[in-house]
Amino acid sequence: LRVEMVSFFQCYLLVNFMVVQQGGIPSTTKDDGKNTRWNLGCFAWSLWVSCVSFQWVTNLSSAASLTFSYISMEAKFRPCMVELESGDALLNTTLPVMIFHPVLLVQLISMLSLVHAILTALVVAGVELDPSAWLLRYAVAALGPYFTFGMGYFLVTLSFVFAYVFFL
């Protein structure tokens, strides 16, 4: 958890929001008053949505690899860790710190912004939907269990006591 990595990912999040919102979404219709489909616009729109979707998949795989690297590190260094009477390693009591790792949170919020961009692109293409409602559904479905599990684990294991005593 180096300072420059956290700063880098915070700047990445800001730049990601700016680029996605500033670039504009290609129009799929002509401005001829009839709103007829424009083949080149549909191709550019499809390419833009594909790139944003691929960026979402890349963020997801990056978040998954960060999580799996924690699990791998715990398995590799388990013999070196101090074990508590319950059999848990001392590192496992700080699992909520991993769950709320700034780099992981930036990736999840970046994925949320990419979903917003895709929903906006669907509206531009003429799909009848409410982007705010669908974004809320995505946020609750994707981030709700994540934060519920994190806070539940944090409270049930009394890790907040450990964090408060040793880190504050």
Salt bridges, closest charged atoms under 4 A:
GLU4 OE2 - ARG2 NE 2.61
GLU74 OE2 - ARG78 NH1 2.73
GLU83 OE2 - ARG78 NE 3.69
